[in-house]
Amino acid sequence: MYAVIRTGGKQYRVAPGDLVKVEKLEVAENAPQTVEFTDVLAVSGEPGTLTRPDKARVTAEVVQQGRHAKVLVFHLKRKKQYKKMQGHRQAFTEVRIQSIEVDGAKVTAAV
């Protein structure tokens, strides 16, 4: 079973037990490190079937927070003596999908 969730303006295909790097989520330090995604776009229970659920949620455990590798952006205007170099590191939260709950049925990751 897998689900398609939306978070941080992007869509992810997740299944129980998957490790996914999503856009940075605000998680309190002393609170339990679990996150619940309620914006579930589609769920597939069997191969070849895809449904849009009324009530569905995906629970995940926060593994770590960090930043991706640096991406360099270089602008150059030739013959004008103009050069600009800029770097960017995108923040992420890595989560492990624990369970997918659809209309009362719950599928969890095998340990």
HELIX and SHEET records of a PDB file:
SHEET    1   A 3 LYS A  10  VAL A  14  0                                        
SHEET    2   A 3 TYR A   2  THR A   7 -1                                        
SHEET    3   A 3 VAL A  40  SER A  44 -1                                        
SHEET    1   B 4 LEU A  19  GLU A  23  0                                        
SHEET    2   B 4 ALA A  91  VAL A 102 -1                                        
SHEET    3   B 4 ALA A  56  ARG A  67 -1                                        
SHEET    4   B 4 THR A  34  PHE A  37 -1                                        
SHEET    1   C 3 LEU A  19  GLU A  23  0                                        
SHEET    2   C 3 ALA A  91  VAL A 102 -1                                        
SHEET    3   C 3 ALA A 105  THR A 108 -1                                        
SHEET    1   D 2 VAL A  71  LYS A  77  0                                        
SHEET    2   D 2 TYR A  82  HIS A  88 -1                                        
END                                                                             
